[in-house]
């Protein structure tokens, strides 16, 4: 957040809001929402997404998010140990792609594009094949009329 706030100040960008607290979600209407490699670290991600969708944004962008494609009973996400920034260890979520998109479809949003993200060299070879294909992606989602 500090980096974005600095850019906002230096470039005199008045129409950018950086949220520091979940209580700030419903205080505004948002045209464009950016999740810059962040939603995978949020335990109650559905709460945040549903509250943001109620602000009726036109676009939502997710960068650097990992998805798997094979549905496993009612599993909508898996928790993984992130070890690419040792000695720090984080835990994050990989989302089942169709179930993740369904959150938006139910609120009248649609996928504009999905592209592979090549900013990091992510290796998924150690994951069980029961998850099917695993991809590191960027998604742009927009409100339908």
Buried (B, 14 or more C-beta within 10 A) or exposed (E): EEEBEEEBEEEEEEEEEEBEEEEEBEEEEBEEBBBEBBBBEBEEBEEBBBEBBEBEBEBBBBBBBBBBEEBEEEEBBBEBEBEEEEEEEEEBBBBBBEBBBEBBEEBEBEEEEBEEBEEEEEEBEEBEEEBBEBBBBBBBBBBEE
